[in-house]
Amino acid sequence: MKALIFLLAIALSIPLSAQGRGTEGVGRILLFGEAIQTQGILLGQGIKDQADRQTGFGLRLQLNMAGESPWFGELSARFQSGAAMSTNRDISSVPPANILNVTKVQVDYSYWAVGAAYLIPLGASGGFGVHIEGRAETINPKGSYSTTNGGTAQIDAMTVYFRPWVRLSLEGRIKTGSLLTLIGADLGVAATKASQRSIVPMSQMDAPTLRALAPTWSGALYAGVQF
């Protein structure tokens, strides 16, 4: 919520700044819908699970760094979304059966990010961008799970994983009065990823295991305006 308030405050200040800068394109406000797939982790020997693919929405602000430079600073926030895990099976190597059910555990994901973009015009009606950013990603599995032998328990574990991402964007631009309307798509790839160090009970899920859940790619559609 604090990130949203901060982003909105900057967004409201952009039109005021743009009035003194003519048509240089001092700022851009973009709304995006982004799909990600969290990675799989081992819940037991030979038992790997991951949350389903999920889509979340966010806000991105881009501010021109100097005059009509192609360099823009970026500040982004992706608001929380979630998807459930799918394991509901026998995890015992010998009888009797021990059914692990984690289908009521939801992995929530969100982030804020700061970075820079190099935006290259493709004629008067398009553009291509290269973006480098640091994302502070929040990974939060929560809900109830059960085993035949252990009964029902709760999990609400969370970590924040800060790491670099690279994105490529392609957009169309439509002149509407003093503004440019922007419609585009981007593809992001994480520059690093974490690995699960050991198999731990869900009640003791540690930071390395949580970070191993983090996605390694993202794809988004966006729309907005340039001042």
Contacts in CASP RR format, 6 or more apart in sequence:
PFRMAT RR
TARGET T0000
AUTHOR 0000-0000-0000
METHOD contacts of the structure
MODEL  1
MKALIFLLAIALSIPLSAQGRGTEGVGRILLFGEAIQTQGILLGQGIKDQ
ADRQTGFGLRLQLNMAGESPWFGELSARFQSGAAMSTNRDISSVPPANIL
NVTKVQVDYSYWAVGAAYLIPLGASGGFGVHIEGRAETINPKGSYSTTNG
GTAQIDAMTVYFRPWVRLSLEGRIKTGSLLTLIGADLGVAATKASQRSIV
PMSQMDAPTLRALAPTWSGALYAGVQF
3 77 0 8 1.000
3 112 0 8 1.000
4 59 0 8 1.000
4 77 0 8 1.000
4 79 0 8 1.000
7 59 0 8 1.000
7 61 0 8 1.000
7 75 0 8 1.000
7 77 0 8 1.000
8 59 0 8 1.000
10 61 0 8 1.000
10 63 0 8 1.000
10 75 0 8 1.000
11 29 0 8 1.000
11 59 0 8 1.000
11 61 0 8 1.000
14 26 0 8 1.000
14 27 0 8 1.000
14 29 0 8 1.000
14 61 0 8 1.000
14 63 0 8 1.000
14 227 0 8 1.000
15 227 0 8 1.000
17 26 0 8 1.000
17 27 0 8 1.000
17 227 0 8 1.000
18 25 0 8 1.000
18 26 0 8 1.000
18 27 0 8 1.000
18 227 0 8 1.000
21 67 0 8 1.000
23 178 0 8 1.000
24 64 0 8 1.000
24 67 0 8 1.000
24 68 0 8 1.000
25 64 0 8 1.000
25 68 0 8 1.000
25 180 0 8 1.000
25 226 0 8 1.000
25 227 0 8 1.000
26 63 0 8 1.000
26 64 0 8 1.000
26 67 0 8 1.000
26 227 0 8 1.000
27 61 0 8 1.000
27 62 0 8 1.000
27 63 0 8 1.000
27 64 0 8 1.000
27 72 0 8 1.000
27 226 0 8 1.000
27 227 0 8 1.000
28 60 0 8 1.000
28 61 0 8 1.000
28 62 0 8 1.000
28 72 0 8 1.000
28 182 0 8 1.000
28 224 0 8 1.000
28 225 0 8 1.000
28 226 0 8 1.000
28 227 0 8 1.000
29 59 0 8 1.000
29 60 0 8 1.000
29 61 0 8 1.000
29 224 0 8 1.000
29 225 0 8 1.000
30 59 0 8 1.000
30 60 0 8 1.000
30 61 0 8 1.000
30 62 0 8 1.000
30 182 0 8 1.000
30 222 0 8 1.000
30 223 0 8 1.000
30 224 0 8 1.000
31 57 0 8 1.000
31 58 0 8 1.000
31 59 0 8 1.000
31 60 0 8 1.000
31 222 0 8 1.000
31 223 0 8 1.000
31 224 0 8 1.000
32 57 0 8 1.000
32 58 0 8 1.000
32 59 0 8 1.000
32 60 0 8 1.000
32 78 0 8 1.000
32 186 0 8 1.000
32 220 0 8 1.000
32 221 0 8 1.000
32 222 0 8 1.000
33 55 0 8 1.000
33 56 0 8 1.000
33 57 0 8 1.000
33 58 0 8 1.000
33 220 0 8 1.000
33 221 0 8 1.000
33 222 0 8 1.000
34 55 0 8 1.000
34 56 0 8 1.000
34 57 0 8 1.000
34 58 0 8 1.000
34 78 0 8 1.000
34 218 0 8 1.000
34 219 0 8 1.000
34 220 0 8 1.000
35 53 0 8 1.000
35 54 0 8 1.000
35 55 0 8 1.000
35 56 0 8 1.000
35 218 0 8 1.000
35 219 0 8 1.000
35 220 0 8 1.000
36 53 0 8 1.000
36 54 0 8 1.000
36 55 0 8 1.000
36 109 0 8 1.000
36 215 0 8 1.000
36 217 0 8 1.000
36 218 0 8 1.000
36 219 0 8 1.000
37 50 0 8 1.000
37 53 0 8 1.000
37 54 0 8 1.000
37 215 0 8 1.000
37 217 0 8 1.000
38 50 0 8 1.000
38 51 0 8 1.000
38 54 0 8 1.000
38 83 0 8 1.000
38 107 0 8 1.000
38 109 0 8 1.000
38 139 0 8 1.000
38 213 0 8 1.000
38 214 0 8 1.000
38 215 0 8 1.000
39 50 0 8 1.000
39 193 0 8 1.000
39 212 0 8 1.000
39 213 0 8 1.000
39 214 0 8 1.000
39 215 0 8 1.000
39 216 0 8 1.000
40 48 0 8 1.000
40 49 0 8 1.000
40 50 0 8 1.000
40 212 0 8 1.000
40 213 0 8 1.000
41 48 0 8 1.000
41 49 0 8 1.000
41 50 0 8 1.000
41 196 0 8 1.000
41 209 0 8 1.000
41 212 0 8 1.000
41 213 0 8 1.000
42 48 0 8 1.000
42 196 0 8 1.000
42 199 0 8 1.000
43 49 0 8 1.000
43 87 0 8 1.000
43 91 0 8 1.000
43 100 0 8 1.000
43 102 0 8 1.000
43 199 0 8 1.000
43 202 0 8 1.000
44 91 0 8 1.000
44 199 0 8 1.000
45 93 0 8 1.000
45 199 0 8 1.000
47 87 0 8 1.000
47 89 0 8 1.000
47 91 0 8 1.000
47 100 0 8 1.000
49 85 0 8 1.000
49 86 0 8 1.000
49 87 0 8 1.000
49 102 0 8 1.000
50 85 0 8 1.000
50 86 0 8 1.000
50 213 0 8 1.000
51 82 0 8 1.000
51 83 0 8 1.000
51 84 0 8 1.000
51 85 0 8 1.000
51 106 0 8 1.000
51 107 0 8 1.000
51 141 0 8 1.000
51 213 0 8 1.000
52 83 0 8 1.000
52 84 0 8 1.000
52 86 0 8 1.000
53 83 0 8 1.000
54 81 0 8 1.000
54 82 0 8 1.000
54 83 0 8 1.000
54 109 0 8 1.000
55 81 0 8 1.000
56 78 0 8 1.000
56 79 0 8 1.000
56 80 0 8 1.000
56 81 0 8 1.000
57 78 0 8 1.000
57 79 0 8 1.000
57 81 0 8 1.000
58 76 0 8 1.000
58 77 0 8 1.000
58 78 0 8 1.000
58 79 0 8 1.000
59 76 0 8 1.000
59 77 0 8 1.000
60 74 0 8 1.000
60 75 0 8 1.000
60 76 0 8 1.000
60 77 0 8 1.000
60 222 0 8 1.000
61 74 0 8 1.000
61 75 0 8 1.000
61 76 0 8 1.000
62 72 0 8 1.000
62 73 0 8 1.000
62 74 0 8 1.000
62 117 0 8 1.000
63 72 0 8 1.000
63 73 0 8 1.000
63 74 0 8 1.000
63 75 0 8 1.000
64 71 0 8 1.000
64 72 0 8 1.000
64 73 0 8 1.000
65 71 0 8 1.000
65 72 0 8 1.000
65 73 0 8 1.000
65 116 0 8 1.000
70 118 0 8 1.000
70 119 0 8 1.000
70 120 0 8 1.000
71 116 0 8 1.000
71 117 0 8 1.000
71 118 0 8 1.000
72 116 0 8 1.000
72 117 0 8 1.000
72 118 0 8 1.000
72 119 0 8 1.000
73 115 0 8 1.000
73 116 0 8 1.000
73 117 0 8 1.000
74 113 0 8 1.000
74 114 0 8 1.000
74 115 0 8 1.000
74 116 0 8 1.000
74 117 0 8 1.000
74 131 0 8 1.000
74 133 0 8 1.000
75 112 0 8 1.000
75 113 0 8 1.000
75 114 0 8 1.000
75 115 0 8 1.000
76 111 0 8 1.000
76 112 0 8 1.000
76 113 0 8 1.000
76 114 0 8 1.000
76 133 0 8 1.000
77 110 0 8 1.000
77 111 0 8 1.000
77 112 0 8 1.000
77 113 0 8 1.000
78 109 0 8 1.000
78 110 0 8 1.000
78 111 0 8 1.000
78 112 0 8 1.000
78 113 0 8 1.000
79 110 0 8 1.000
80 108 0 8 1.000
80 109 0 8 1.000
80 110 0 8 1.000
80 138 0 8 1.000
81 108 0 8 1.000
81 109 0 8 1.000
81 110 0 8 1.000
82 106 0 8 1.000
82 107 0 8 1.000
82 108 0 8 1.000
82 109 0 8 1.000
83 106 0 8 1.000
83 107 0 8 1.000
84 103 0 8 1.000
84 104 0 8 1.000
84 105 0 8 1.000
84 106 0 8 1.000
84 107 0 8 1.000
85 102 0 8 1.000
85 103 0 8 1.000
85 105 0 8 1.000
85 106 0 8 1.000
85 107 0 8 1.000
85 141 0 8 1.000
86 102 0 8 1.000
86 103 0 8 1.000
87 100 0 8 1.000
87 101 0 8 1.000
87 102 0 8 1.000
87 103 0 8 1.000
88 99 0 8 1.000
88 100 0 8 1.000
88 101 0 8 1.000
88 102 0 8 1.000
88 103 0 8 1.000
89 99 0 8 1.000
89 100 0 8 1.000
90 97 0 8 1.000
90 98 0 8 1.000
90 99 0 8 1.000
90 100 0 8 1.000
91 98 0 8 1.000
91 99 0 8 1.000
91 100 0 8 1.000
91 147 0 8 1.000
92 98 0 8 1.000
96 148 0 8 1.000
97 148 0 8 1.000
98 147 0 8 1.000
98 148 0 8 1.000
98 149 0 8 1.000
99 146 0 8 1.000
99 147 0 8 1.000
99 148 0 8 1.000
100 145 0 8 1.000
100 146 0 8 1.000
100 147 0 8 1.000
101 145 0 8 1.000
101 146 0 8 1.000
101 147 0 8 1.000
102 145 0 8 1.000
102 202 0 8 1.000
104 143 0 8 1.000
104 144 0 8 1.000
104 145 0 8 1.000
105 141 0 8 1.000
105 142 0 8 1.000
105 143 0 8 1.000
105 144 0 8 1.000
105 145 0 8 1.000
105 155 0 8 1.000
105 202 0 8 1.000
106 141 0 8 1.000
106 142 0 8 1.000
106 143 0 8 1.000
107 139 0 8 1.000
107 140 0 8 1.000
107 141 0 8 1.000
107 213 0 8 1.000
108 138 0 8 1.000
108 139 0 8 1.000
108 140 0 8 1.000
108 141 0 8 1.000
108 142 0 8 1.000
109 137 0 8 1.000
109 138 0 8 1.000
109 139 0 8 1.000
109 140 0 8 1.000
109 214 0 8 1.000
109 215 0 8 1.000
110 137 0 8 1.000
110 138 0 8 1.000
111 135 0 8 1.000
111 136 0 8 1.000
111 137 0 8 1.000
111 138 0 8 1.000
112 135 0 8 1.000
112 136 0 8 1.000
113 133 0 8 1.000
113 134 0 8 1.000
113 135 0 8 1.000
113 136 0 8 1.000
113 165 0 8 1.000
114 133 0 8 1.000
114 134 0 8 1.000
115 131 0 8 1.000
115 132 0 8 1.000
115 133 0 8 1.000
115 134 0 8 1.000
116 131 0 8 1.000
116 132 0 8 1.000
116 133 0 8 1.000
117 129 0 8 1.000
117 130 0 8 1.000
117 131 0 8 1.000
117 132 0 8 1.000
117 169 0 8 1.000
118 129 0 8 1.000
118 130 0 8 1.000
118 131 0 8 1.000
119 127 0 8 1.000
119 128 0 8 1.000
119 129 0 8 1.000
120 127 0 8 1.000
120 128 0 8 1.000
120 129 0 8 1.000
120 130 0 8 1.000
121 127 0 8 1.000
122 128 0 8 1.000
124 173 0 8 1.000
125 172 0 8 1.000
125 173 0 8 1.000
125 174 0 8 1.000
126 171 0 8 1.000
126 172 0 8 1.000
126 173 0 8 1.000
127 169 0 8 1.000
127 170 0 8 1.000
127 171 0 8 1.000
127 172 0 8 1.000
127 173 0 8 1.000
128 168 0 8 1.000
128 169 0 8 1.000
128 170 0 8 1.000
128 171 0 8 1.000
129 168 0 8 1.000
129 169 0 8 1.000
129 170 0 8 1.000
130 166 0 8 1.000
130 167 0 8 1.000
130 168 0 8 1.000
131 166 0 8 1.000
131 167 0 8 1.000
131 168 0 8 1.000
131 169 0 8 1.000
131 186 0 8 1.000
132 164 0 8 1.000
132 165 0 8 1.000
132 166 0 8 1.000
132 167 0 8 1.000
133 164 0 8 1.000
133 165 0 8 1.000
133 167 0 8 1.000
134 162 0 8 1.000
134 163 0 8 1.000
134 164 0 8 1.000
134 165 0 8 1.000
135 162 0 8 1.000
135 163 0 8 1.000
135 164 0 8 1.000
135 165 0 8 1.000
136 160 0 8 1.000
136 161 0 8 1.000
136 162 0 8 1.000
137 160 0 8 1.000
137 161 0 8 1.000
137 162 0 8 1.000
137 163 0 8 1.000
137 214 0 8 1.000
138 158 0 8 1.000
138 159 0 8 1.000
138 160 0 8 1.000
139 158 0 8 1.000
139 159 0 8 1.000
139 160 0 8 1.000
139 161 0 8 1.000
139 210 0 8 1.000
139 211 0 8 1.000
139 213 0 8 1.000
139 214 0 8 1.000
140 156 0 8 1.000
140 157 0 8 1.000
140 158 0 8 1.000
141 155 0 8 1.000
141 156 0 8 1.000
141 157 0 8 1.000
141 202 0 8 1.000
141 205 0 8 1.000
141 210 0 8 1.000
141 213 0 8 1.000
142 154 0 8 1.000
142 155 0 8 1.000
142 156 0 8 1.000
142 157 0 8 1.000
143 154 0 8 1.000
143 155 0 8 1.000
143 156 0 8 1.000
144 152 0 8 1.000
144 153 0 8 1.000
144 154 0 8 1.000
144 155 0 8 1.000
145 152 0 8 1.000
145 153 0 8 1.000
145 154 0 8 1.000
145 155 0 8 1.000
145 202 0 8 1.000
146 152 0 8 1.000
146 153 0 8 1.000
153 202 0 8 1.000
153 203 0 8 1.000
155 202 0 8 1.000
155 203 0 8 1.000
155 205 0 8 1.000
157 205 0 8 1.000
157 210 0 8 1.000
158 210 0 8 1.000
159 207 0 8 1.000
159 210 0 8 1.000
159 211 0 8 1.000
161 194 0 8 1.000
161 210 0 8 1.000
161 211 0 8 1.000
161 214 0 8 1.000
163 190 0 8 1.000
163 191 0 8 1.000
163 192 0 8 1.000
163 193 0 8 1.000
163 214 0 8 1.000
164 190 0 8 1.000
164 191 0 8 1.000
164 192 0 8 1.000
165 188 0 8 1.000
165 189 0 8 1.000
165 190 0 8 1.000
165 191 0 8 1.000
165 218 0 8 1.000
166 188 0 8 1.000
166 189 0 8 1.000
166 191 0 8 1.000
167 186 0 8 1.000
167 187 0 8 1.000
167 188 0 8 1.000
167 189 0 8 1.000
167 218 0 8 1.000
168 186 0 8 1.000
168 187 0 8 1.000
168 188 0 8 1.000
169 184 0 8 1.000
169 185 0 8 1.000
169 186 0 8 1.000
169 222 0 8 1.000
170 184 0 8 1.000
170 185 0 8 1.000
170 186 0 8 1.000
171 182 0 8 1.000
171 183 0 8 1.000
171 184 0 8 1.000
171 185 0 8 1.000
171 222 0 8 1.000
172 182 0 8 1.000
172 183 0 8 1.000
172 184 0 8 1.000
173 180 0 8 1.000
173 181 0 8 1.000
173 182 0 8 1.000
173 226 0 8 1.000
174 180 0 8 1.000
174 181 0 8 1.000
174 183 0 8 1.000
175 181 0 8 1.000
176 225 0 8 1.000
178 227 0 8 1.000
179 225 0 8 1.000
179 226 0 8 1.000
179 227 0 8 1.000
180 225 0 8 1.000
180 226 0 8 1.000
181 223 0 8 1.000
181 224 0 8 1.000
181 225 0 8 1.000
182 222 0 8 1.000
182 223 0 8 1.000
182 224 0 8 1.000
182 225 0 8 1.000
182 226 0 8 1.000
183 222 0 8 1.000
183 223 0 8 1.000
183 224 0 8 1.000
184 221 0 8 1.000
184 222 0 8 1.000
184 223 0 8 1.000
185 219 0 8 1.000
185 220 0 8 1.000
185 221 0 8 1.000
185 222 0 8 1.000
186 219 0 8 1.000
186 220 0 8 1.000
186 222 0 8 1.000
187 217 0 8 1.000
187 218 0 8 1.000
187 219 0 8 1.000
187 220 0 8 1.000
188 217 0 8 1.000
188 218 0 8 1.000
188 219 0 8 1.000
189 216 0 8 1.000
189 217 0 8 1.000
190 214 0 8 1.000
190 215 0 8 1.000
190 216 0 8 1.000
190 217 0 8 1.000
193 212 0 8 1.000
193 214 0 8 1.000
193 216 0 8 1.000
194 208 0 8 1.000
194 211 0 8 1.000
194 212 0 8 1.000
194 214 0 8 1.000
195 208 0 8 1.000
195 212 0 8 1.000
196 208 0 8 1.000
196 209 0 8 1.000
196 212 0 8 1.000
197 206 0 8 1.000
197 208 0 8 1.000
197 209 0 8 1.000
198 209 0 8 1.000
200 206 0 8 1.000
200 209 0 8 1.000
END
